[in-house]
Amino acid sequence: MIPVKISIITITYNSERTVDETLRSVVSQDYPNLEYIIIDGGSTDSTLSIIDGYREHISYLISEKDEGISDAFNKGIKVATGDVIGILNSDDVLLPGALKAVAEAYEEGVDVFRGNTILWNEITQYKCREIPSMKFPKVPYTIHVAHQSTFITRQAYQKYDAFDVRFRYAMDLELLCRYYLAGAVFKYVDADLALYRIGGVTSDPLPKKKEELMLLIRKNGGSAFQAKMYYAFLYVFDVAKSFLNLFGEDFKRKIRYKS
């Protein structure tokens, strides 16, 4: 019996420092029904040369300017033919056995499969485990997004639509909220599926994300008041994290996650 077909999408842009590790983590899965898609934003460093070394394992590759992360995700989703689609950024790692775990958890009627993500501070070498949230209310105050370990069926993308290109930071949270509120079926996969290298756009200052975080609430049926309260909560939370950093940059994660 042929196992479920899984598409993995990796988006890249000038990722020469980390992309080789990402690519190796995917092609070494030894999964018999894998489609690997690379969406490059027009890299000018050695990223494409590194990718070229893996061409025999890559089903689809394009390198062109895009309109941001959401647009790049959508390009990959549009060409994917797998029953299930996972998205792994070019600085993250798919853990050994991840695709097998997703395939074993696969069942008809489920739209979103979500496993654990290992968070890794490359500087301090501290690691902790993020257990994914399985409910996404209208106002998602405390949520573990864990998008690196999220696998969504192609049918779900067709039914509920892909990423909203207006979002440049919280596109994954917006999509999961939208799916959950529309009635999509979520299933937890009890396995560590991916390693997330802490950093990237998620580390950008909160004020840069204000408008789209408030849009997220309004788009999914929340009021203007709820949107303002949500941002106020995130602001207080951000201040608290800054204070906790005085005890070491990993202290806040030691409180929130399992080592």
C-alpha positions in Angstrom: 0.0 0.0 0.0 1.4 3.4 -1.0 1.6 5.7 2.0 -0.1 9.1 1.9 1.6 11.6 -0.4 3.2 14.5 1.6 4.4 17.8 0.1 7.0 19.8 1.9 7.4 23.5 0.9 10.5 25.4 1.8 10.7 29.1 1.1 14.1 30.7 0.8 15.8 34.0 0.4 19.5 34.5 0.9 19.6 31.6 3.3 23.1 30.3 2.6 23.9 30.0 6.3 21.1 27.6 7.2 19.5 26.2 4.0 21.8 23.1 3.7 20.7 21.8 7.1 17.1 22.4 6.2 17.4 20.5 2.9 19.3 17.6 4.4 16.6 17.2 7.1 13.9 16.8 4.4 15.7 14.5 1.9 17.0 12.3 4.7 13.5 11.4 5.9 13.6 8.3 3.7 9.9 8.7 3.1 8.7 6.9 -0.1 6.0 9.4 -1.2 7.5 12.8 -0.7 7.2 15.8 -3.0 9.7 18.6 -2.2 9.0 22.1 -3.4 11.4 25.0 -3.1 10.1 28.6 -3.5 13.1 31.0 -3.7 12.6 34.8 -3.6 15.4 35.6 -6.0 18.4 34.9 -3.7 21.6 36.7 -4.6 24.0 34.7 -2.3 25.0 31.1 -2.7 21.5 29.7 -1.7 20.6 28.6 -5.2 24.0 26.8 -5.6 23.4 24.9 -2.4 19.9 24.0 -3.5 21.3 22.8 -6.8 23.2 20.1 -5.0 19.8 18.5 -4.0 18.1 18.8 -7.4 17.5 15.1 -7.7 15.3 15.2 -4.6 13.4 18.4 -5.5 10.1 18.1 -7.4 9.6 21.8 -8.1 11.9 24.8 -7.9 11.3 28.4 -8.8 13.4 31.5 -8.0 11.7 34.9 -8.5 10.7 38.0 -6.6 7.6 37.6 -4.4 5.4 39.8 -2.4 6.4 38.5 1.0 6.3 35.3 3.0 2.6 34.7 2.6 2.8 35.1 -1.2 5.8 32.6 -1.2 3.8 30.1 0.9 0.8 30.4 -1.5 3.0 29.8 -4.6 4.1 26.5 -3.1 0.6 25.5 -2.0 -0.7 26.2 -5.6 1.7 23.7 -7.2 1.6 21.1 -4.4 0.0 17.8 -5.3 0.3 16.0 -1.9 -2.6 14.8 0.2 -0.9 16.7 3.1 1.2 19.8 2.9 3.8 20.9 5.4 5.8 24.2 5.3 9.4 24.3 6.6 11.3 27.6 6.5 14.9 27.6 5.3 16.3 28.0 8.8 14.3 25.2 10.4 14.8 21.5 10.5 12.5 18.5 10.0 13.2 16.0 12.7 14.0 12.3 11.9 10.8 10.2 11.4 8.6 13.3 11.2 6.9 12.4 7.9 6.4 8.8 9.0 4.6 10.1 12.1 2.4 12.4 10.1 1.5 9.5 7.7 0.6 7.2 10.6 -1.6 9.9 12.1 -3.3 10.6 8.8 -7.0 9.9 8.5 -9.8 11.0 6.3 -11.9 13.8 7.6 -9.0 15.6 9.4 -8.0 18.9 8.0 -5.0 19.9 10.2 -2.4 17.7 11.8 -0.3 19.4 14.5 2.8 18.0 16.3 5.4 19.3 18.7 8.1 21.7 17.8 11.5 21.9 19.4 12.6 25.5 20.0 16.3 26.0 19.8 18.4 29.0 20.8 21.4 28.7 18.6 23.5 31.0 20.7 22.9 29.4 24.1 22.1 25.9 22.8 19.0 25.8 25.0 16.1 23.6 23.7 12.5 23.3 24.8 9.4 21.6 23.5 6.4 23.6 22.2 3.1 21.6 22.5 0.8 23.0 19.8 -2.5 24.7 20.6 -5.5 22.8 19.3 -8.1 25.5 19.8 -8.0 29.0 18.2 -10.7 31.2 19.6 -11.7 34.6 18.1 -9.3 36.3 20.4 -6.3 34.0 20.7 -4.6 35.3 23.9 -2.2 32.5 24.7 -1.5 30.3 21.6 1.3 28.0 20.6 1.3 28.4 16.8 4.0 25.8 16.0 3.6 26.2 12.3 6.8 24.2 11.5 5.0 21.1 12.8 1.7 21.8 11.2 0.5 19.7 8.2 -2.6 20.7 6.3 -4.5 18.7 3.7 -4.6 20.0 0.2 -8.4 19.7 0.3 -8.5 22.0 3.4 -6.5 24.7 1.5 -9.0 24.4 -1.3 -11.9 24.7 1.1 -10.8 27.4 3.5 -8.3 29.2 1.2 -4.5 29.7 1.7 -2.6 32.5 3.4 -3.8 36.1 3.5 -1.1 38.1 1.7 -1.9 41.2 3.8 -0.2 39.4 6.8 3.6 39.6 6.9 4.1 38.4 10.5 1.0 36.6 11.9 0.0 34.8 8.7 0.2 31.4 10.3 -1.9 32.4 13.3 -4.5 34.1 11.1 -4.8 31.0 9.0 -5.2 28.6 11.9 -7.8 30.9 13.6 -9.7 31.2 10.3 -9.7 27.4 9.8 -10.7 26.6 13.4 -13.6 29.2 13.4 -14.8 27.8 10.1 -15.1 24.3 11.5 -11.9 22.6 10.3 -11.0 19.4 12.1 -7.7 19.4 14.0 -5.7 16.4 15.2 -2.7 16.2 17.5 0.3 14.2 16.5 2.1 13.1 19.6 5.6 13.4 18.2 8.4 16.0 17.8 8.2 16.9 14.2 10.4 20.0 13.6 13.1 22.1 15.2 12.6 25.9 15.1 15.7 28.1 15.2 14.6 31.1 17.3 14.7 34.4 15.5 13.5 35.6 12.1 10.5 37.9 11.6 8.8 36.6 14.7 11.5 38.4 16.7 10.7 41.8 15.1 9.4 44.5 17.5 5.7 44.2 18.5 4.7 47.7 17.3 5.6 46.7 13.7 3.0 44.0 14.0 0.2 46.1 15.6 -2.0 46.8 12.6 -2.1 43.2 11.3 -2.6 41.8 14.8 -5.7 44.0 15.2 -6.8 43.1 11.7 -6.6 39.4 12.7 -9.2 39.9 15.4 -11.5 42.0 13.2 -11.2 39.7 10.2 -12.3 36.7 12.3 -15.4 38.3 13.8 -14.0 40.3 16.8 -14.9 43.8 17.6 -12.7 46.9 17.5 -12.6 46.8 21.4 -11.5 43.1 21.4 -8.8 44.0 18.9 -7.5 46.8 21.1 -7.6 44.6 24.2 -5.8 41.8 22.3 -3.0 44.2 21.4 -2.9 45.6 24.9 -2.5 42.1 26.3 0.4 41.4 23.8 2.0 44.7 24.8 2.0 43.8 28.5 3.2 40.3 27.7 6.0 41.8 25.7 7.1 44.1 28.5 7.0 41.1 30.9 9.2 39.1 28.6 11.7 42.0 28.5 11.8 42.0 32.3 12.3 38.2 32.4 15.2 38.6 30.0 17.1 40.2 32.9 17.4 36.7 34.3 18.8 35.3 31.1 17.4 35.2 27.5 16.1 31.6 28.0 14.5 32.2 31.4 11.0 33.0 29.9 11.0 29.9 27.9 12.0 27.8 30.9 8.8 29.1 32.5 6.5 28.7 29.5 7.8 25.4 27.8 9.1 22.0 28.8 12.9 21.7 28.5 
